Amino acid sequence: MGKLHHRVACTALVDAYTELSRLVSTLDETDFPRASRCAGWTVGDVLFHVLLDAQRALVTFGTPASTPPTADYISYWRDWANHRSEAAAAAHARFVRIGASAYADPRALAAQWHETAQAVLRFASVMPGSDHVATQGYSLTVTDFLATLAVEATVHHLDMLLELPGRPQPRPGPIELTVDVLDALLGDVDVRPAWDDLTWLLKGTGRLPLTPAEARGLGAVANRFPLLG
């Protein structure tokens, strides 16, 4: 896969955050406690998790890396798959549930998301794509970092829609970027079943289980699912 163009990454993030914000603007108090595709998390929990990601982005924009890039927008997720810890994931899930529940009015959580997302997009629009930033132990170019944010927001946008039919869907650009990432992580795309893009996103991230027939068709590759979470 060729080098990601900065304009593509930046546009994907703008589209991902803008459409996620549009979804959040449709939520009322009865929507935040609804179930999501993240096991054990409500819609409000997922929104709080994405808010944490946006807050991390603001810190990352202000944290120049002292080394050349150690990951790109593909290998960042490959490293996640190789080094994920069930204990760390469980601790983070508990933290998210507690943090989200601390909002007496979920509309305050929505408002914090809106203002934080806008701040992220303002910084993203002016930072040179070739600059190196540090986050989570990695050094990435700004371009690659923006792409990871777009993928994360797109997957979690879909998570929030489980019990919210008819609400705003992710835009095509971020979906296409996420499909490209999953294709790269899979490697041998010839073994992938003929899923449509949204099904591929849900299967590749473990939101939908592989059927026995799909697992047989994928062969040994099936053991690597989910490819990202």
C-alpha positions as CSV (number, residue, x, y, z in Angstrom):
1,M,0.0,0.0,0.0
2,G,1.4,3.4,-1.0
3,K,2.1,6.3,1.3
4,L,-1.0,8.0,2.5
5,H,-1.6,11.5,1.2
6,H,-2.0,14.1,3.9
7,R,-5.1,15.6,2.3
8,V,-6.8,12.2,2.3
9,A,-6.0,11.6,6.0
10,C,-7.1,15.1,7.0
11,T,-10.3,15.0,5.0
12,A,-11.1,11.5,6.5
13,L,-10.7,12.9,10.0
14,V,-12.9,15.9,9.3
15,D,-15.6,13.7,7.8
16,A,-15.3,11.2,10.7
17,Y,-15.5,13.8,13.5
18,T,-18.1,15.9,11.7
19,E,-20.5,13.1,11.1
20,L,-20.0,11.6,14.5
21,S,-20.8,15.1,16.0
22,R,-24.0,15.1,13.8
23,L,-24.9,11.7,15.3
24,V,-24.3,13.0,18.8
25,S,-26.4,16.0,18.2
26,T,-29.4,13.7,17.6
27,L,-29.1,12.0,21.0
28,D,-31.6,12.6,23.7
29,E,-31.4,11.4,27.3
30,T,-32.9,8.1,26.5
31,D,-30.3,7.3,23.9
32,F,-27.1,7.5,26.0
33,P,-28.0,4.3,28.1
34,R,-28.7,2.2,25.0
35,A,-26.5,-0.7,24.2
36,S,-23.6,-0.4,21.7
37,R,-21.6,-2.9,19.7
38,C,-18.8,-2.6,22.3
39,A,-19.5,-5.4,24.8
40,G,-20.7,-4.0,28.1
41,W,-20.6,-0.4,26.9
42,T,-23.6,1.9,26.4
43,V,-23.7,4.7,23.7
44,G,-22.6,7.1,26.4
45,D,-19.6,4.9,27.3
46,V,-18.5,4.8,23.7
47,L,-18.8,8.6,23.3
48,F,-16.7,9.0,26.5
49,H,-14.1,6.7,25.0
50,V,-14.0,8.7,21.8
51,L,-13.8,11.9,23.8
52,L,-10.7,10.5,25.5
53,D,-9.2,9.8,22.1
54,A,-9.8,13.4,21.0
55,Q,-8.3,14.7,24.2
56,R,-5.2,12.5,23.6
57,A,-5.1,14.0,20.1
58,L,-4.7,17.5,21.5
59,V,-1.9,16.3,23.8
60,T,-0.2,14.5,20.8
61,F,-0.3,17.6,18.6
62,G,1.7,19.4,21.3
63,T,4.2,16.5,21.8
64,P,6.9,16.5,19.1
65,A,8.6,13.1,18.7
66,S,12.3,12.9,19.4
67,T,12.8,10.0,16.9
68,P,11.8,9.2,13.3
69,P,8.5,7.5,12.9
70,T,8.3,4.0,14.5
71,A,4.8,3.3,13.1
72,D,2.5,4.3,10.3
73,Y,-1.3,4.2,10.0
74,I,-1.2,0.5,9.3
75,S,1.5,-0.8,11.6
76,Y,0.0,1.2,14.5
77,W,-3.0,-1.2,14.4
78,R,-0.8,-4.3,13.8
79,D,1.1,-3.5,16.9
80,W,-2.2,-3.1,18.8
81,A,-3.2,-6.6,17.8
82,N,0.2,-8.1,18.7
83,H,0.5,-6.4,22.1
84,R,-3.1,-6.1,23.4
85,S,-3.6,-7.1,27.0
86,E,-6.8,-8.5,28.2
87,A,-6.1,-7.1,31.7
88,A,-5.4,-3.6,30.3
89,A,-8.5,-3.7,28.1
90,A,-10.6,-4.7,31.1
91,A,-9.2,-1.9,33.2
92,H,-9.8,0.7,30.5
93,A,-13.4,-0.6,30.0
94,R,-14.0,-0.1,33.7
95,F,-12.5,3.4,33.7
96,V,-14.7,4.3,30.7
97,R,-17.9,3.1,32.4
98,I,-17.1,4.9,35.6
99,G,-16.1,8.1,33.7
100,A,-19.2,8.2,31.5
101,S,-21.5,7.6,34.5
102,A,-20.0,10.6,36.4
103,Y,-21.8,13.0,34.1
104,A,-25.0,13.9,35.9
105,D,-26.5,15.1,32.6
106,P,-25.3,13.2,29.4
107,R,-25.8,16.4,27.4
108,A,-22.7,17.7,29.2
109,L,-20.7,14.8,27.8
110,A,-22.1,15.6,24.3
111,A,-21.1,19.3,24.7
112,Q,-17.6,18.3,25.8
113,W,-17.3,16.1,22.8
114,H,-18.4,18.8,20.4
115,E,-15.9,21.4,21.7
116,T,-13.1,18.9,21.9
117,A,-13.7,17.6,18.4
118,Q,-13.7,21.1,16.9
119,A,-10.4,21.9,18.6
120,V,-8.9,18.7,17.2
121,L,-10.0,19.6,13.7
122,R,-8.6,23.1,14.0
123,F,-5.2,21.8,14.9
124,A,-5.3,19.1,12.3
125,S,-6.0,21.7,9.6
126,V,-2.8,23.7,10.3
127,M,-0.2,21.1,11.3
128,P,2.2,20.0,8.6
129,G,1.6,16.3,7.7
130,S,5.3,15.5,7.8
131,D,5.8,16.6,11.4
132,H,6.5,13.8,13.8
133,V,4.4,13.5,17.0
134,A,4.6,11.1,19.9
135,T,1.7,9.1,21.4
136,Q,1.3,5.8,23.3
137,G,4.9,5.0,22.9
138,Y,5.0,5.5,19.1
139,S,6.4,8.2,16.8
140,L,4.1,8.9,13.8
141,T,3.9,11.5,11.2
142,V,0.9,13.9,11.7
143,T,-0.6,12.4,8.5
144,D,-0.5,8.9,9.9
145,F,-1.7,10.0,13.3
146,L,-4.8,11.7,11.7
147,A,-5.6,8.5,9.9
148,T,-5.6,6.5,13.1
149,L,-8.0,9.0,14.7
150,A,-10.3,8.7,11.7
151,V,-10.4,4.9,11.8
152,E,-11.0,4.9,15.6
153,A,-13.9,7.4,15.2
154,T,-15.4,5.5,12.3
155,V,-15.5,2.2,14.1
156,H,-17.0,3.7,17.2
157,H,-19.5,5.6,15.2
158,L,-20.8,2.3,14.0
159,D,-20.7,0.9,17.6
160,M,-23.1,3.7,18.7
161,L,-25.6,2.8,16.0
162,L,-26.6,-0.6,17.2
163,E,-29.9,0.5,18.7
164,L,-30.1,3.8,16.9
165,P,-31.6,3.0,13.4
166,G,-32.0,5.8,11.0
167,R,-29.3,8.0,12.6
168,P,-26.4,9.5,10.7
169,Q,-23.9,7.0,9.3
170,P,-20.2,7.4,8.8
171,R,-19.2,9.2,5.6
172,P,-17.7,7.2,2.6
173,G,-14.2,8.6,3.0
174,P,-13.5,7.4,6.5
175,I,-15.2,4.1,5.7
176,E,-12.9,3.7,2.7
177,L,-9.9,4.5,4.8
178,T,-10.9,1.9,7.4
179,V,-11.4,-0.7,4.7
180,D,-8.0,0.0,3.3
181,V,-6.5,-0.4,6.8
182,L,-8.3,-3.7,7.3
183,D,-7.2,-5.0,3.9
184,A,-3.6,-4.2,4.7
185,L,-3.8,-5.9,8.0
186,L,-5.4,-9.0,6.4
187,G,-2.7,-9.1,3.8
188,D,-4.1,-11.7,1.5
189,V,-7.3,-10.0,0.4
190,D,-8.1,-12.9,-2.0
191,V,-9.3,-15.0,0.9
192,R,-11.7,-12.4,2.2
193,P,-15.3,-13.2,1.7
194,A,-17.3,-10.8,-0.6
195,W,-18.5,-8.6,2.3
196,D,-19.8,-5.2,1.7
197,D,-17.8,-2.4,3.3
198,L,-19.8,-2.1,6.5
199,T,-19.9,-5.8,7.0
200,W,-16.1,-6.0,6.5
201,L,-15.7,-3.2,9.2
202,L,-17.9,-5.1,11.6
203,K,-16.3,-8.5,11.0
204,G,-12.7,-7.2,10.8
205,T,-13.1,-5.4,14.2
206,G,-14.9,-8.3,15.9
207,R,-18.3,-6.6,16.2
208,L,-19.8,-9.4,14.2
209,P,-18.5,-13.0,14.6
210,L,-17.2,-15.0,11.7
211,T,-19.6,-17.8,10.6
212,P,-18.1,-21.3,10.5
213,A,-18.1,-21.1,6.7
214,E,-16.3,-17.7,6.7
215,A,-13.7,-19.1,9.2
216,R,-13.1,-22.1,7.0
217,G,-12.7,-19.8,3.9
218,L,-10.2,-17.6,5.7
219,G,-8.2,-20.6,6.9
220,A,-5.4,-19.8,9.4
221,V,-6.0,-16.1,8.9
222,A,-9.3,-16.4,10.9
223,N,-7.2,-16.8,14.0
224,R,-6.0,-13.2,13.7
225,F,-9.5,-11.8,14.0
226,P,-10.3,-9.2,15.2
227,L,-7.7,-7.4,13.1
228,L,-8.3,-4.2,15.2
229,G,-10.6,-3.3,18.0
